[in-house]
């Protein structure tokens, strides 16, 4: 069975992507299976650049096709922040709760009509020879006034989906995996992934 490497050690992200790729005949590894490989540094200015950096480094280090996701939250009232800094926005070592509570604090007093936001995901797939492709997906919503829900991770508890009437964290994984930014990007990546693995032998 062909193998790919997810360029992350985030177990929740690995679990989510594995579920989305469950219909493909591949074995999915992660950086957790390669303890000697350091975590790539996210030095890009965009989600696509960061995803590419991570996928390329993982592919070259493991000799396998690698898939990397870089994603985050863009809040219009905050000028698009936290954006590519979503993971580090509240400082090094901050918990998910620290991150979303900081956003709620910054959004205090912002009226409903100006609380628009989106989750954006870039997925890069790289071969060890350096060939890389990138696809993107977005999910539009609003910043809630308080956290709700027990599912998901990151900013999910404060990301409200008006059409559904729930936050992302109130959606069971199977439901989230149909509509999320990452789900849309993975869907676009599937055929590319199959082609990349075939060319990688």
ChimeraX commands (.cxc) that place a marker at each C-alpha (Angstrom):
marker #1 position 0.00,0.00,0.00 radius 0.5
marker #1 position 1.28,3.46,-0.89 radius 0.5
marker #1 position 2.16,5.78,1.98 radius 0.5
marker #1 position 2.00,9.53,2.42 radius 0.5
marker #1 position 3.29,11.66,5.27 radius 0.5
marker #1 position 1.25,14.41,6.88 radius 0.5
marker #1 position 3.74,17.15,7.74 radius 0.5
marker #1 position 2.42,17.72,11.27 radius 0.5
marker #1 position 2.58,16.35,14.80 radius 0.5
marker #1 position -0.82,17.86,15.68 radius 0.5
marker #1 position -2.79,14.69,16.49 radius 0.5
marker #1 position -6.20,16.38,16.11 radius 0.5
marker #1 position -5.24,17.63,12.65 radius 0.5
marker #1 position -3.90,14.15,11.71 radius 0.5
marker #1 position -7.15,12.54,12.86 radius 0.5
marker #1 position -9.22,15.04,10.86 radius 0.5
marker #1 position -7.23,14.64,7.63 radius 0.5
marker #1 position -7.13,10.84,7.98 radius 0.5
marker #1 position -10.94,10.81,8.15 radius 0.5
marker #1 position -11.15,12.97,5.01 radius 0.5
marker #1 position -8.79,10.68,3.09 radius 0.5
marker #1 position -10.30,7.42,4.39 radius 0.5
marker #1 position -11.69,6.51,0.97 radius 0.5
marker #1 position -8.22,6.48,-0.67 radius 0.5
marker #1 position -6.13,3.28,-0.72 radius 0.5
marker #1 position -3.20,4.81,1.14 radius 0.5
marker #1 position -1.49,4.46,4.49 radius 0.5
marker #1 position -1.27,7.82,6.24 radius 0.5
marker #1 position 1.76,8.55,8.40 radius 0.5
marker #1 position 2.67,11.77,10.21 radius 0.5
marker #1 position 5.81,13.40,11.57 radius 0.5
marker #1 position 5.07,11.53,14.81 radius 0.5
marker #1 position 6.24,8.40,12.92 radius 0.5
marker #1 position 9.59,10.10,12.22 radius 0.5
marker #1 position 10.80,11.39,15.61 radius 0.5
marker #1 position 14.20,12.47,14.25 radius 0.5
marker #1 position 12.74,14.98,11.81 radius 0.5
marker #1 position 12.44,18.52,13.21 radius 0.5
marker #1 position 9.22,20.50,12.88 radius 0.5
marker #1 position 9.52,22.82,9.83 radius 0.5
marker #1 position 9.69,26.56,10.54 radius 0.5
marker #1 position 6.68,28.48,9.20 radius 0.5
marker #1 position 8.48,31.47,7.70 radius 0.5
marker #1 position 6.09,32.12,4.77 radius 0.5
marker #1 position 3.97,35.25,4.37 radius 0.5
marker #1 position 0.90,33.27,3.22 radius 0.5
marker #1 position -0.85,30.01,4.07 radius 0.5
marker #1 position 0.26,28.61,0.68 radius 0.5
marker #1 position 3.91,29.45,1.33 radius 0.5
marker #1 position 3.86,27.87,4.78 radius 0.5
marker #1 position 2.11,24.72,3.52 radius 0.5
marker #1 position 4.71,24.42,0.74 radius 0.5
marker #1 position 7.63,24.80,3.15 radius 0.5
marker #1 position 6.23,22.08,5.42 radius 0.5
marker #1 position 5.34,19.65,2.62 radius 0.5
marker #1 position 8.72,20.00,0.86 radius 0.5
marker #1 position 10.75,19.52,4.02 radius 0.5
marker #1 position 8.75,16.44,5.03 radius 0.5
marker #1 position 8.96,14.91,1.53 radius 0.5
marker #1 position 12.72,15.40,1.30 radius 0.5
marker #1 position 13.34,14.12,4.85 radius 0.5
marker #1 position 11.20,10.97,4.48 radius 0.5
marker #1 position 11.51,10.17,0.76 radius 0.5
marker #1 position 7.72,9.95,0.56 radius 0.5
marker #1 position 4.97,12.11,-0.90 radius 0.5
marker #1 position 4.03,14.60,1.83 radius 0.5
marker #1 position 0.89,16.60,2.46 radius 0.5
marker #1 position 0.91,19.75,4.57 radius 0.5
marker #1 position -1.87,22.02,5.64 radius 0.5
marker #1 position -1.50,25.59,6.77 radius 0.5
marker #1 position -4.69,27.22,7.88 radius 0.5
marker #1 position -6.03,29.91,10.08 radius 0.5
marker #1 position -8.65,32.49,10.89 radius 0.5
marker #1 position -9.06,35.82,9.09 radius 0.5
marker #1 position -11.21,38.38,10.93 radius 0.5
marker #1 position -12.27,41.35,8.80 radius 0.5
marker #1 position -12.66,43.77,11.73 radius 0.5
marker #1 position -9.07,42.95,12.74 radius 0.5
marker #1 position -7.68,43.69,9.28 radius 0.5
marker #1 position -7.45,39.98,8.42 radius 0.5
marker #1 position -5.62,39.03,11.59 radius 0.5
marker #1 position -4.64,36.62,13.02 radius 0.5
marker #1 position -4.16,35.15,9.51 radius 0.5
marker #1 position -0.90,33.23,9.07 radius 0.5
marker #1 position -0.09,33.97,12.71 radius 0.5
marker #1 position -3.24,32.13,13.92 radius 0.5
marker #1 position -1.23,29.48,15.76 radius 0.5
marker #1 position 1.16,31.96,17.41 radius 0.5
marker #1 position -1.17,34.97,17.78 radius 0.5
marker #1 position -1.58,34.66,21.56 radius 0.5
marker #1 position 2.11,33.91,22.14 radius 0.5
marker #1 position 4.27,30.82,22.31 radius 0.5
marker #1 position 2.70,27.95,24.24 radius 0.5
marker #1 position -0.77,29.54,24.36 radius 0.5
marker #1 position -3.66,27.08,24.64 radius 0.5
marker #1 position -6.55,26.96,22.18 radius 0.5
marker #1 position -8.65,28.71,24.81 radius 0.5
marker #1 position -6.05,31.49,25.20 radius 0.5
marker #1 position -6.15,32.05,21.42 radius 0.5
marker #1 position -9.90,32.31,20.98 radius 0.5
marker #1 position -10.40,34.32,24.17 radius 0.5
marker #1 position -7.90,36.89,22.86 radius 0.5
marker #1 position -9.95,37.22,19.65 radius 0.5
marker #1 position -13.16,37.67,21.68 radius 0.5
marker #1 position -11.44,40.35,23.77 radius 0.5
marker #1 position -10.27,42.21,20.63 radius 0.5
marker #1 position -13.78,41.93,19.15 radius 0.5
marker #1 position -15.51,43.25,22.26 radius 0.5
marker #1 position -18.06,45.88,21.20 radius 0.5
marker #1 position -17.85,45.08,17.47 radius 0.5
marker #1 position -21.45,44.93,16.16 radius 0.5
marker #1 position -22.95,41.80,14.60 radius 0.5
marker #1 position -22.75,43.06,11.02 radius 0.5
marker #1 position -19.01,43.66,11.29 radius 0.5
marker #1 position -18.04,40.32,12.86 radius 0.5
marker #1 position -17.45,38.58,9.50 radius 0.5
marker #1 position -14.56,36.14,9.30 radius 0.5
marker #1 position -13.36,33.10,7.43 radius 0.5
marker #1 position -11.27,30.05,7.96 radius 0.5
marker #1 position -8.75,29.59,5.13 radius 0.5
marker #1 position -6.72,26.47,4.41 radius 0.5
marker #1 position -3.91,25.82,1.95 radius 0.5
marker #1 position -2.92,22.22,1.24 radius 0.5
marker #1 position 0.45,21.53,-0.36 radius 0.5
marker #1 position 1.44,18.13,-1.73 radius 0.5
marker #1 position 5.14,17.58,-2.43 radius 0.5
marker #1 position 7.27,14.82,-3.91 radius 0.5
marker #1 position 10.82,14.19,-2.66 radius 0.5
marker #1 position 12.16,15.56,-5.99 radius 0.5
marker #1 position 10.74,18.99,-5.06 radius 0.5
marker #1 position 7.65,19.04,-7.29 radius 0.5
marker #1 position 4.78,20.68,-5.37 radius 0.5
marker #1 position 1.14,21.59,-5.95 radius 0.5
marker #1 position -1.08,23.78,-3.74 radius 0.5
marker #1 position -4.87,24.02,-3.42 radius 0.5
marker #1 position -6.96,26.20,-1.12 radius 0.5
marker #1 position -10.34,26.15,0.59 radius 0.5
marker #1 position -12.32,28.70,2.62 radius 0.5
marker #1 position -15.30,28.66,4.96 radius 0.5
marker #1 position -17.17,31.92,5.65 radius 0.5
marker #1 position -18.72,32.73,9.02 radius 0.5
marker #1 position -18.80,35.21,11.88 radius 0.5
marker #1 position -17.09,35.61,15.23 radius 0.5
marker #1 position -19.49,34.55,18.00 radius 0.5
marker #1 position -19.87,36.57,21.21 radius 0.5
marker #1 position -18.90,33.62,23.39 radius 0.5
marker #1 position -17.36,30.16,22.90 radius 0.5
marker #1 position -19.75,27.25,22.29 radius 0.5
marker #1 position -19.24,23.57,21.56 radius 0.5
marker #1 position -16.96,20.72,22.56 radius 0.5
marker #1 position -15.80,19.41,19.19 radius 0.5
marker #1 position -12.93,20.49,16.97 radius 0.5
marker #1 position -9.90,22.50,18.01 radius 0.5
marker #1 position -8.27,25.90,17.59 radius 0.5
marker #1 position -10.74,28.73,16.98 radius 0.5
marker #1 position -13.71,26.41,16.29 radius 0.5
marker #1 position -15.68,27.40,19.47 radius 0.5
marker #1 position -15.96,31.06,18.38 radius 0.5
marker #1 position -16.49,30.52,14.63 radius 0.5
marker #1 position -20.24,30.84,14.03 radius 0.5
marker #1 position -21.85,29.47,10.87 radius 0.5
marker #1 position -25.00,31.57,10.23 radius 0.5
marker #1 position -26.53,29.12,7.71 radius 0.5
marker #1 position -26.33,26.30,10.27 radius 0.5
marker #1 position -26.88,28.35,13.42 radius 0.5
marker #1 position -23.98,26.69,15.25 radius 0.5
marker #1 position -20.31,27.24,15.90 radius 0.5
marker #1 position -17.81,24.95,14.20 radius 0.5
marker #1 position -17.16,23.35,17.60 radius 0.5
marker #1 position -20.83,22.36,17.89 radius 0.5
marker #1 position -20.61,20.21,14.76 radius 0.5
marker #1 position -19.73,16.52,15.12 radius 0.5
marker #1 position -16.55,15.64,13.17 radius 0.5
marker #1 position -18.43,13.94,10.31 radius 0.5
marker #1 position -20.51,17.10,9.78 radius 0.5
marker #1 position -17.54,19.49,10.08 radius 0.5
marker #1 position -15.56,17.38,7.62 radius 0.5
marker #1 position -18.14,18.09,4.91 radius 0.5
marker #1 position -18.12,21.89,5.11 radius 0.5
marker #1 position -14.86,23.09,6.65 radius 0.5
marker #1 position -12.11,25.03,4.86 radius 0.5
marker #1 position -9.80,22.03,5.27 radius 0.5
marker #1 position -12.43,19.65,3.87 radius 0.5
marker #1 position -12.81,21.82,0.76 radius 0.5
marker #1 position -9.05,21.98,0.23 radius 0.5
marker #1 position -8.63,18.21,0.80 radius 0.5
marker #1 position -11.41,17.49,-1.68 radius 0.5
marker #1 position -9.56,19.54,-4.28 radius 0.5
marker #1 position -6.30,17.78,-3.38 radius 0.5
marker #1 position -7.47,14.16,-3.65 radius 0.5
marker #1 position -6.99,13.61,-7.40 radius 0.5
marker #1 position -3.69,15.49,-7.31 radius 0.5
marker #1 position -2.55,13.29,-4.44 radius 0.5
marker #1 position -3.33,10.10,-6.38 radius 0.5
marker #1 position -1.42,11.40,-9.41 radius 0.5
marker #1 position 1.57,12.45,-7.28 radius 0.5
marker #1 position 1.82,9.03,-5.63 radius 0.5
marker #1 position 1.66,7.26,-8.98 radius 0.5
marker #1 position 4.50,9.43,-10.33 radius 0.5
marker #1 position 6.52,8.87,-7.15 radius 0.5
marker #1 position 6.36,5.11,-7.77 radius 0.5
marker link #1:1,2 radius 0.2
marker link #1:2,3 radius 0.2
marker link #1:3,4 radius 0.2
marker link #1:4,5 radius 0.2
marker link #1:5,6 radius 0.2
marker link #1:6,7 radius 0.2
marker link #1:7,8 radius 0.2
marker link #1:8,9 radius 0.2
marker link #1:9,10 radius 0.2
marker link #1:10,11 radius 0.2
marker link #1:11,12 radius 0.2
marker link #1:12,13 radius 0.2
marker link #1:13,14 radius 0.2
marker link #1:14,15 radius 0.2
marker link #1:15,16 radius 0.2
marker link #1:16,17 radius 0.2
marker link #1:17,18 radius 0.2
marker link #1:18,19 radius 0.2
marker link #1:19,20 radius 0.2
marker link #1:20,21 radius 0.2
marker link #1:21,22 radius 0.2
marker link #1:22,23 radius 0.2
marker link #1:23,24 radius 0.2
marker link #1:24,25 radius 0.2
marker link #1:25,26 radius 0.2
marker link #1:26,27 radius 0.2
marker link #1:27,28 radius 0.2
marker link #1:28,29 radius 0.2
marker link #1:29,30 radius 0.2
marker link #1:30,31 radius 0.2
marker link #1:31,32 radius 0.2
marker link #1:32,33 radius 0.2
marker link #1:33,34 radius 0.2
marker link #1:34,35 radius 0.2
marker link #1:35,36 radius 0.2
marker link #1:36,37 radius 0.2
marker link #1:37,38 radius 0.2
marker link #1:38,39 radius 0.2
marker link #1:39,40 radius 0.2
marker link #1:40,41 radius 0.2
marker link #1:41,42 radius 0.2
marker link #1:42,43 radius 0.2
marker link #1:43,44 radius 0.2
marker link #1:44,45 radius 0.2
marker link #1:45,46 radius 0.2
marker link #1:46,47 radius 0.2
marker link #1:47,48 radius 0.2
marker link #1:48,49 radius 0.2
marker link #1:49,50 radius 0.2
marker link #1:50,51 radius 0.2
marker link #1:51,52 radius 0.2
marker link #1:52,53 radius 0.2
marker link #1:53,54 radius 0.2
marker link #1:54,55 radius 0.2
marker link #1:55,56 radius 0.2
marker link #1:56,57 radius 0.2
marker link #1:57,58 radius 0.2
marker link #1:58,59 radius 0.2
marker link #1:59,60 radius 0.2
marker link #1:60,61 radius 0.2
marker link #1:61,62 radius 0.2
marker link #1:62,63 radius 0.2
marker link #1:63,64 radius 0.2
marker link #1:64,65 radius 0.2
marker link #1:65,66 radius 0.2
marker link #1:66,67 radius 0.2
marker link #1:67,68 radius 0.2
marker link #1:68,69 radius 0.2
marker link #1:69,70 radius 0.2
marker link #1:70,71 radius 0.2
marker link #1:71,72 radius 0.2
marker link #1:72,73 radius 0.2
marker link #1:73,74 radius 0.2
marker link #1:74,75 radius 0.2
marker link #1:75,76 radius 0.2
marker link #1:76,77 radius 0.2
marker link #1:77,78 radius 0.2
marker link #1:78,79 radius 0.2
marker link #1:79,80 radius 0.2
marker link #1:80,81 radius 0.2
marker link #1:81,82 radius 0.2
marker link #1:82,83 radius 0.2
marker link #1:83,84 radius 0.2
marker link #1:84,85 radius 0.2
marker link #1:85,86 radius 0.2
marker link #1:86,87 radius 0.2
marker link #1:87,88 radius 0.2
marker link #1:88,89 radius 0.2
marker link #1:89,90 radius 0.2
marker link #1:90,91 radius 0.2
marker link #1:91,92 radius 0.2
marker link #1:92,93 radius 0.2
marker link #1:93,94 radius 0.2
marker link #1:94,95 radius 0.2
marker link #1:95,96 radius 0.2
marker link #1:96,97 radius 0.2
marker link #1:97,98 radius 0.2
marker link #1:98,99 radius 0.2
marker link #1:99,100 radius 0.2
marker link #1:100,101 radius 0.2
marker link #1:101,102 radius 0.2
marker link #1:102,103 radius 0.2
marker link #1:103,104 radius 0.2
marker link #1:104,105 radius 0.2
marker link #1:105,106 radius 0.2
marker link #1:106,107 radius 0.2
marker link #1:107,108 radius 0.2
marker link #1:108,109 radius 0.2
marker link #1:109,110 radius 0.2
marker link #1:110,111 radius 0.2
marker link #1:111,112 radius 0.2
marker link #1:112,113 radius 0.2
marker link #1:113,114 radius 0.2
marker link #1:114,115 radius 0.2
marker link #1:115,116 radius 0.2
marker link #1:116,117 radius 0.2
marker link #1:117,118 radius 0.2
marker link #1:118,119 radius 0.2
marker link #1:119,120 radius 0.2
marker link #1:120,121 radius 0.2
marker link #1:121,122 radius 0.2
marker link #1:122,123 radius 0.2
marker link #1:123,124 radius 0.2
marker link #1:124,125 radius 0.2
marker link #1:125,126 radius 0.2
marker link #1:126,127 radius 0.2
marker link #1:127,128 radius 0.2
marker link #1:128,129 radius 0.2
marker link #1:129,130 radius 0.2
marker link #1:130,131 radius 0.2
marker link #1:131,132 radius 0.2
marker link #1:132,133 radius 0.2
marker link #1:133,134 radius 0.2
marker link #1:134,135 radius 0.2
marker link #1:135,136 radius 0.2
marker link #1:136,137 radius 0.2
marker link #1:137,138 radius 0.2
marker link #1:138,139 radius 0.2
marker link #1:139,140 radius 0.2
marker link #1:140,141 radius 0.2
marker link #1:141,142 radius 0.2
marker link #1:142,143 radius 0.2
marker link #1:143,144 radius 0.2
marker link #1:144,145 radius 0.2
marker link #1:145,146 radius 0.2
marker link #1:146,147 radius 0.2
marker link #1:147,148 radius 0.2
marker link #1:148,149 radius 0.2
marker link #1:149,150 radius 0.2
marker link #1:150,151 radius 0.2
marker link #1:151,152 radius 0.2
marker link #1:152,153 radius 0.2
marker link #1:153,154 radius 0.2
marker link #1:154,155 radius 0.2
marker link #1:155,156 radius 0.2
marker link #1:156,157 radius 0.2
marker link #1:157,158 radius 0.2
marker link #1:158,159 radius 0.2
marker link #1:159,160 radius 0.2
marker link #1:160,161 radius 0.2
marker link #1:161,162 radius 0.2
marker link #1:162,163 radius 0.2
marker link #1:163,164 radius 0.2
marker link #1:164,165 radius 0.2
marker link #1:165,166 radius 0.2
marker link #1:166,167 radius 0.2
marker link #1:167,168 radius 0.2
marker link #1:168,169 radius 0.2
marker link #1:169,170 radius 0.2
marker link #1:170,171 radius 0.2
marker link #1:171,172 radius 0.2
marker link #1:172,173 radius 0.2
marker link #1:173,174 radius 0.2
marker link #1:174,175 radius 0.2
marker link #1:175,176 radius 0.2
marker link #1:176,177 radius 0.2
marker link #1:177,178 radius 0.2
marker link #1:178,179 radius 0.2
marker link #1:179,180 radius 0.2
marker link #1:180,181 radius 0.2
marker link #1:181,182 radius 0.2
marker link #1:182,183 radius 0.2
marker link #1:183,184 radius 0.2
marker link #1:184,185 radius 0.2
marker link #1:185,186 radius 0.2
marker link #1:186,187 radius 0.2
marker link #1:187,188 radius 0.2
marker link #1:188,189 radius 0.2
marker link #1:189,190 radius 0.2
marker link #1:190,191 radius 0.2
marker link #1:191,192 radius 0.2
marker link #1:192,193 radius 0.2
marker link #1:193,194 radius 0.2
marker link #1:194,195 radius 0.2
marker link #1:195,196 radius 0.2
marker link #1:196,197 radius 0.2
marker link #1:197,198 radius 0.2
marker link #1:198,199 radius 0.2
marker link #1:199,200 radius 0.2
marker link #1:200,201 radius 0.2
view
